[in-house]
Amino acid sequence: MDITILEDLLEFIGRSKPDIIIHTAAFTDVDAAESEKNKAYKVNVLGTRNVTLAASKVKAPIVYISTDYIFDGEKKRGLL
């Protein structure tokens, strides 16, 4: 499922009515994310937003699997 297509995701989640959603989709190629910023943003930010919107429609909790590979919590200033 392409989580960047909100309409498809809403339809699928609405039809399947899951009890819980385990969200593991991500653009994980760290090096490519530097040169493909729009694609990484589309998947990691907008796609995750779409998952949360679809989950809220069916009141399903989300388990979000992530990594500390990029954001280890040690940075003390803004990301930009």
C-alpha positions as CSV (number, residue, x, y, z in Angstrom):
1,M,0.0,0.0,0.0
2,D,1.3,3.4,-0.9
3,I,0.7,5.5,2.2
4,T,1.3,8.7,0.3
5,I,-2.1,8.3,-1.5
6,L,-4.5,9.4,1.2
7,E,-7.7,8.4,-0.6
8,D,-6.5,4.8,-1.1
9,L,-5.4,4.5,2.5
10,L,-8.7,5.9,3.8
11,E,-10.6,3.5,1.7
12,F,-8.5,0.5,2.7
13,I,-8.5,1.3,6.4
14,G,-12.2,2.2,6.3
15,R,-13.0,-1.1,4.7
16,S,-10.8,-3.3,6.8
17,K,-11.5,-1.6,10.1
18,P,-8.3,-2.8,11.9
19,D,-8.2,-3.0,15.7
20,I,-4.6,-1.6,15.6
21,I,-2.3,-0.3,12.9
22,I,1.4,-1.1,13.0
23,H,3.1,1.6,11.0
24,T,6.5,0.5,9.6
25,A,6.6,2.3,6.2
26,A,9.4,4.7,5.8
27,F,12.0,6.1,3.4
28,T,15.0,4.6,5.2
29,D,17.9,5.1,2.8
30,V,19.6,7.9,4.8
31,D,22.1,8.8,2.1
32,A,19.5,8.9,-0.7
33,A,17.3,11.1,1.6
34,E,19.9,13.8,1.3
35,S,19.4,14.0,-2.5
36,E,15.8,12.9,-2.6
37,K,14.4,15.2,0.1
38,N,11.0,15.6,-1.5
39,K,10.5,11.8,-1.7
40,A,11.7,11.2,1.8
41,Y,9.4,14.0,3.1
42,K,6.4,12.6,1.1
43,V,6.8,9.1,2.6
44,N,8.1,9.9,6.2
45,V,6.0,13.0,6.9
46,L,3.0,13.1,4.7
47,G,2.6,9.3,4.6
48,T,2.7,9.1,8.4
49,R,0.1,11.9,8.6
50,N,-2.1,9.9,6.2
51,V,-1.8,6.8,8.4
52,T,-2.8,8.9,11.5
53,L,-5.8,10.4,9.6
54,A,-7.0,7.0,8.5
55,A,-6.5,5.5,11.9
56,S,-8.5,8.3,13.5
57,K,-11.4,7.6,11.2
58,V,-11.7,4.0,12.6
59,K,-10.4,4.9,16.1
60,A,-7.5,2.5,15.7
61,P,-4.4,3.0,17.8
62,I,-1.1,3.2,16.0
63,V,2.2,1.5,16.9
64,Y,4.9,3.4,15.1
65,I,8.2,1.6,14.6
66,S,11.2,4.0,14.1
67,T,14.9,4.2,14.6
68,D,17.3,6.5,16.4
69,Y,19.7,6.2,13.5
70,I,19.1,9.8,12.4
71,F,17.5,11.4,15.5
72,D,19.1,10.1,18.7
73,G,17.7,12.9,20.9
74,E,21.1,14.5,21.5
75,K,20.8,17.5,19.1
76,K,20.3,20.6,21.1
77,R,19.3,23.0,18.3
78,G,16.7,23.1,15.5
79,L,16.8,20.7,12.6
80,L,17.0,23.5,9.9
